[in-house]
Amino acid sequence: MNKTDNSLALTMKDAAKLVGVDYRTIKLGIESGTIPTIQLGPRRMIPRAGLLRAFGINA
């Protein structure tokens, strides 16, 4: 089982893999405000539910 299968917060790389896009697409979505992020300690993470909503996927 992949660790991203159940993770509630994802890195840009894992988020890109989950929705099947290049990580640069995720980065652009974050910069434009389309994809939400949260700060967890020193890391900026992407909430799974927010990512899926941004791609029109009902979670």
C-alpha positions in Angstrom: 0.0 0.0 0.0 1.3 3.4 -0.9 1.6 5.9 1.9 -0.5 8.4 -0.1 -3.4 6.1 -0.2 -4.6 7.2 3.2 -2.7 10.4 3.9 -4.8 13.4 4.7 -2.0 15.8 3.8 0.2 15.4 0.7 3.4 16.8 -0.6 3.3 18.5 -4.1 4.9 15.4 -5.6 2.4 13.0 -3.9 -0.5 15.2 -4.8 0.6 15.3 -8.5 0.9 11.5 -8.5 -2.6 11.1 -6.9 -4.4 13.2 -9.5 -2.1 12.2 -12.4 -0.5 15.6 -13.3 3.0 17.0 -13.3 4.1 18.5 -10.0 4.5 21.9 -11.8 0.7 21.9 -12.4 0.2 21.5 -8.6 2.7 24.3 -8.0 0.8 26.6 -10.3 -2.5 25.7 -8.7 -1.0 26.6 -5.3 0.4 29.9 -6.5 -2.9 30.9 -8.1 -4.9 29.9 -4.9 -6.8 27.1 -6.7 -5.2 24.4 -4.6 -5.2 25.0 -0.8 -2.2 24.3 1.4 -1.5 24.2 5.1 1.6 24.7 7.1 2.7 21.7 9.1 5.9 22.6 11.0 8.5 23.5 8.3 6.5 21.8 5.5 3.7 23.2 3.3 1.3 20.4 2.7 -1.8 20.0 0.5 -5.0 18.7 2.2 -6.3 15.6 0.3 -9.9 16.8 0.4 -9.1 20.3 -0.9 -6.9 18.8 -3.7 -9.7 16.5 -4.9 -12.2 19.3 -4.8 -9.9 21.5 -6.9 -9.9 18.7 -9.5 -13.7 18.2 -9.3 -13.5 14.9 -7.6 -16.0 14.2 -4.8 -14.2 12.6 -1.9 
